Amino acid sequence: MTDETSTPKSGATPGAADEYDRRDALRAIAAVVRGDGIEVDADSTPARWSLSLTHIVAIPGADRTLKLRFRIALGPLPEIEAELWGMLTAEEGFGRPQAKTLGKRVKAACLSSSAIEKAKGRVDAWFASMAQRAASFGDAWRPKGFADELGRVIGFGGRIPRLQTLLDALEEAFSSAIARSGLKVRRERLENASGMGVYLDSFTTARAMIRRLRLFVGPTNSGKTHSAMDQLALAESGCYLAPLRLLALEGQEALETRGRPCSLVTGEERDVRPGAGFTSSTIEMVNTSRIWGACVIDEIQMIGDPDRGWAWTQAVAGVAAPEILMTGSADAIPYVKRLADAMGEELEVIEFTRKSPLRVQEERVPLPDVRRGDAVIAFSRKDVMGLRHDLLARGHTVAVIYGALSPEVRRAEARRFRDGTADVLVATDAIGMGLNLPVARVVLSTTRKYDGREERELNSSEIRQIGGRAGRFGMHEEGRVAVLEGESINPVRRALTTPPVPPEDPRSWISPNLSHVQAIAIELDTNSLAKVLRTAGQELLRANQTFRMTDLEQRIQAATAVDKAALPLEVRDILARCPIDTRDQNNLRLLGGWAMNQGKGIGNGAPDAAERFRHHVGTDVELEKAERAVKELTAYAWLAYRFPDAYPEMDLCQERRAHLNAFIERTLAERSLARACPVCGARLKANHRFRVCDACYGSRLEEGRGGGNRPAGRPGQKPQGVAAAGGDKPAHPNFHHALPRGRGKGPGKAGGGAPKRRKPPAP
């Protein structure tokens, strides 16, 4: 406002003022006192004044202060309002001198307001409340970290907030921080209650002993396991722990050839030798309550596996023996060292060198150049069977090994390759452990695999483990590792020529046992096994320096399937460990049905799918169904050993399992694997270009169109219903695709060629 404002407005009556004049005057006063942080809401009647304050507070426990800036409302100033109207209606009018005069009075009134101390008191009271609430969290509360967080919160992007807005922001920041601290307290409480926070203390017998830990590391074919078994046989008693039943069988044989009677214990098998002081078992079946003279833990690098590593941790930490011998690759060293330090035990690392050289073959291998003694590696059953078909078409005899096969069939296939009945082996990485094979050259068909979570590149440890099967000492002068044509040799070269890379996180995996599960259930006040396991997986061992929680997802899925059964928590926990494929809903339903019957006191009969395989050999579709049936019988046997009353047909189960294994062995040994329609089971001609028969395709096509009663298939051809014996309907309606080149007729690389849609059959 300029001095000219002291002159009445043009057309205005001298000595008169209106609301517009009042607002202009208030804004002129506010401009005078703005440097003192005073502002006015001139549009309200009476005008309302506010003040910006700076208040310094100390953060309790942090030895740090914060400068807070905020605005408080002072409300109207009646005396100023009355004097303003007087000036506005005076003859001389309202100008800059009047604004300065009233500005001084506004400043004095605002800065002396009792609201200032009240506002600062509210801030101080909030910080006192914060300190009181935080104290209940003890060491979980981190005041310095919270001070840093508040420093970020109070900036407000350069703006000055109102007091209540500031207090709300402080409370929100505190609530977030306290929630994290509360979660930490909850986790610590759960860890303490469950005993997982002091996992090592649960192995009282082992902790009471003075143990010697020795780690034999080296590549495959270096003699480390042979040396460890020699040491084990010198003890008065002992146990050999293996990742696979095949290796456990080999361990039993190895000890008995050294003159030591040895029992065999696996999840679904017991071969107890009277008076035997030695036991060979799969590692999950380890006995940590018995005192042994010595123990060999094989394939120790598996301690780093997120799914099964917990079993190796349990064995290393819990076996009560004065001498613990671990054998495996050097990848295990960081994990075992961290674990040994936590146990306070000395670790001796003994390195072995390979007995025969292992070389990288730089030249890619075309499929026609695969030769006798080669092992071609794929990473899915589908790819293994496709390569088998292509190699058979080229005149080879082929043995196959993949994860879906039972240990008995894998061993029979390995025997066929070993004795020369099959000149080429096609396998998944299942050959990486537990099979001694006369492989001259390992040929990787791909350097990528799907690991159950994602498709990824093979890591160096996997390549070394698989490639190391080439060049068995005493059978070949050297071993070679190559890739099929079209693949890159770089990952193989890198894996075989560089030392192992230390893991980013060398903590060992552990899994909750029954005592942990029961304690967590009590703490959570729940009877749901799935909830207990989910809580353990999400909340425990987040800050532990030695251990981390294994992936419990498969166990949670199984727990969900059995939780509805009227069974005690400890029984359901055992059922949830049953070796089923939790990705298969049929398997989950089967397990849930067994659990329901068990809870009602109804005995479960052995699965009877084997009765459908009484013929000599089968088709490709029957082979896959037989493999699934063996898995169901294996799960039944696993449960029958633990609950014989609820699963009383163990003998029948083993008989059917043996029958199916023999059927699978005969089918795999066939020169040509007959093909069948996966929908109805009808036989397909060898040169049939599609996965399903024409009748089933026609029937599905009619369903997709919405029906009618027109018969499916070509004219004159008898239709076959999709519900006929042979299997479930495909999940996707567009399933009548041509087979990839090389599958139905003529040689060709497995998986080559894009699938083609066949035209619908003529009506």
Buried (B, 14 or more C-beta within 10 A) or exposed (E): BEEEBBEBEEEEEEEEBEEEBBBBBBBBBBBBBEEBBBBBBBEEEBBBBBBBBEBEBBBBBBEBEBEBBBBBBBEBBEEBBEBBBEBBBEEEBBBBEBBEBBBEBBBEBBBEBEBBEEBBEBBEEBBEEBBEEBEEBEEBBBBEEBBBBBEEBBEEEEEBBBBEBBBEBBEEBBEEBBEBBBEBBBBBEBBEBBBBBEBBEBBEBBBEBEBBBBBBBBBBBBBBBEBBBEBBBEBEBBBBBBBBBBBBBBBBEBBBEBEBEBBBBBBBBEBEBEEBBBBBBBBBBBBBEEEBBBBBBBBBBBBBBEBBBBBBBBBBBBBBBBBBBBBBBBBBBBBBBBBBEBBEBEBEBBEBEBBBEBBBBEEBBEBEEBEEBBBBBBBBBEBBBBBBBBBBBEEBBBBBBBBBBBBBBBBBBBBBBBEEEBBBBBBBBBBBBBBBBBBBBBBBBBBEBEBEEEEEEBBBBBBBBBBBBBBBEEBBEEBBBBBBBEBEBEBBBEBBEEEBEEBEEBBBBBBBBEEBBBBBBEBBEBEBBBBBBBBBBEBBBEEBEBBBBBBBBBBBBBBBBBBEBEBEBEBBBBBBBBBBBBEEEEBBEBBBBBBBBBBEEEEBBBBEBBEBBEEEBBBBBBBBBBBBBBBBBBBBBBBBBBBEEBBBBBEBBBBBBBBBBBBBBBBBBEEEBBBBBBBBBBEBEEEBBBBBBBBBBBBBBBEEEEEEEEBBBEEEBEBBEBEBEBBEBBEEEEBBBBBBBBBBBEBBBBBBEEEEEEEEBEE
